[in-house]
Amino acid sequence: MSALLTAALPAQLARHVWRGDAETMPAQPGLASGYAALDAVLPGGGWPVGAVTELLPEAEGIGELSLLMPMLAAQAAGERWVAWVEARGERTPYAPALAAAGLDLARLLLVRPAHQTDALWALRQCVASGACACVLGALRQPDTAALRRLQLAAEQSDCALILLRPATEAAQPSPAPLRLVLAPAPGGALRVQVQKRRGARLAQPIILYPSVSHALAGRVLAGFSATGAGAWTGRA
């Protein structure tokens, strides 16, 4: 193999190969999370842009959405959209709780495909559109190939793609550069374990106190009634 080809390989593969010295490489500025302790350990100083982030809560409604609310509210206050994609049958966000947390519902796009395969397609389209600052997806056991396609789509965008997956999936491999395992902690806190990130491994978890209460977070994920679901007409 020529020296020229050998030298070119790292640059060509940099976006697809994890390197142990990656913390020394400049990261694209992230979207501020609203939590200084979290931003301090995230490459780019916030939720990654142009990459997939996986949140893996031990149970639903423990504060995973409260963790995202400061960033989501800030992005919805701008000119771009926040998109929420989930297959029907998943738990649905509760609009009044989102509004109470500061999210402008007029900038929220709710996409509810009938099947997960359609949800995966919708996620890629939202990311590629350029219209969304952040795209969220609730997924159940997507295969590695589907996750890889999402990561490739995110890399070609200036969008933050955040996937909510059960913590039971933490043991499975994923192309996502950032994976956070979430668990409840005493006093209404949230324990954030950085399972994977670009750069050095972070051994100790971070303890955060989301600004939105866990009670509100539970309502954010509460299922709509048939009447309540109609409130989304014109929003999606």
N, C-alpha and C positions, 0 to 999 in steps of 0.2 A: 504493500500500500504506500503510495507516495506521501511525502511529508506534507504537501499541500492539501491532499485529501484528508489526512489525519487531523490537520489543524482546522479544517472546515467542519468536521463532524460535530464538535461541541456546539457551535453556533446554530447548526441546522437542527440539532436534537434538543436544544436547551429547553424548549417549551414542553417537551414530552418526557424528559429524563430527569429524575430527582437526583440532585447532587448534594453531598454532605456539607459542602461549603456554600450552600445556596443563600445563607443568611448574609453573606458578603456581597451578593448580587443586588443591584437596585430593583425594588419592587414598584409596580405601578401604584400610585396613591390609592388607598382604599376609601370607602365611605365611612366616616366617623360613626362609631357604634353608640356614642353617648356615654361610654364607660371608659375612663382613662386607663384603668388597670387592664382592661381587655385590649384596647387599642395598642397598648405598649407591647403586647406579645403577638399581635397580628402583623404579618408582613404587609408593608404599605401603610401601617398605622390605622387600619380599619377593615371593614368587610371587603374582601378582595373583589376587584373589578376585573372582568375578563377571565373569570375562573369560577368553578363550582365550589360552593361551600356546603358541607353537610352538617346539619344539626341533628343529633341523635339523642333525644330525651328518653329517660328510663320509663316515663309514662306521659300520656298526653295531658296538657294543661298544667304542667309544673312551673311554667314561666318561660317556656321557649319563645312564645310570641312577645311577651313582655320584654325579653332581651332584644328583640328586633325593633320594637316600637319607636324608640328615638330616631333610629336611622330611617325607618319607613315614613314617619311623619315629616322628617326633613326633606326626603326625596319627593314626597307627594306635594310639598309646598312649592316645588319648582315647576318647570314646564313639561317634564316628562312623566310617564305613568309608572305606577306600581302595579304589577300584574300578579294575580294569585290563580294558579292553575291546580286543579285537583279533579280526579275522576269522581263521578257521582257515587255516593255511598260512603265517601270519606266525611269526616266531620267538617261542618261549614262554619266560616267565621261569622260572628255575631256583629252586625253593623253598628248598633248603638255603642257597643263596647269599643270598637275600633275608633269611632268618632270621639268618644270620651277620652281615649288615649292620645288624641291630637291628630289622627289621620284624616286628611281631607278625602271624603268618600267620592267626591267628584273626579278625583285623580286615581281611583282604584278600579282596575279592570278585573272582574271575576270571570274566569273561564272554567266551565264544568263539563268536560267531555263525558261521554257515556262509558268509555273504557280507558284503561291505563295506556294502551298503545296510542290512543288519540291524545291523551294528556301529554305524553312524551313529545308527540309531534307539535302540539300547541306550545309547549315550553320552548322548543327550538325556534318556532316562528316568532314568539314574543322576544326572545333574545336577539334574533337576527334583524328584527324590525327597526332597531335604532330608536324606537319610540319610548322604550322602558328604561328607567334608571335601575330598577330592581325587579327581578322575577322570582316568585316563590312557588315551590311545587311540593305537594304532599304525595309521596310515592311509597308503594309497598313492594319490596323485593324486586326492583328492576334488575335486569341482567347487566353484566359488566359491559357488554357491547352498547347497550342503550346509554349507560352512564358515560361511556367514552364519547359517544356522539354528542351528548350534552356538553361535556368538557370542551370538545373541539369547537362546538358552536359558540360557547362562552369566550374562548380564546380569541375569536374573530370579532368580538363585540367590545363595547365600552359599558357593559351591563354587569351587575352583580347577580349571579344565579345562586339561589339558596334553596336547598332541598331539605325537607323534613322527613326523616326516616326513623324507624324504631331503633332503640339502642341495641336490640338483639342483632342488628345488621352491622354493628361495629366490628365484629370479628371477620366480616367478609371483606375482601379486597375492593378497593375503589380507586378510580383515577382522580377523584377530587383532591386538589392540593391541600385543602383545609377541612378537617373533620373535628367537631367538638361534641363530646359526650356530656350530656346534661343530667344532673340529679338534684333533687331537693336537698336543702341544707337547713339546719336549725334557724329559727327566727325569720322564716319567710325568705331566706336567701337561696341562691342558686349556685350550685357547684359546677364549674366549667372545667372539664379536663380536655386539654388540647391533645387529642390522640395523634394528629398528623398536621404538620405545617411545613412550609418551605423553610429550611434552616434547621437550627439545632433543636433537639427534642426538649420539650418542656415537661419536667418530671412532676412538678407540684401543680395541683389544681388551683384555679382562681375562684374566690368566693365573691359573688356579686349580689347586690340588692336591687333588683329591677325596680324602676320608678313606677311601674304599673303593678298593682297588687296582684297576688296569686288568685284572689277571688275574681278580679276582673279578667285575669288571663283565662280562667276557666270559662267565663262567659264568652270570651272572644272565640273560643272553640266550640261553643254550644251549638247544637243543631238547630236550624231554623224550623219553625212550624210551616205548614203549607202557606199560611198567610204571610208570615215573616219573609219567606223566600221571595215573595213577590216584590218586596221592597228593593230587590236588586234589579228589577226590570229597568232597562235604560242605562244601567251602570256597567253591564258586561259587554 
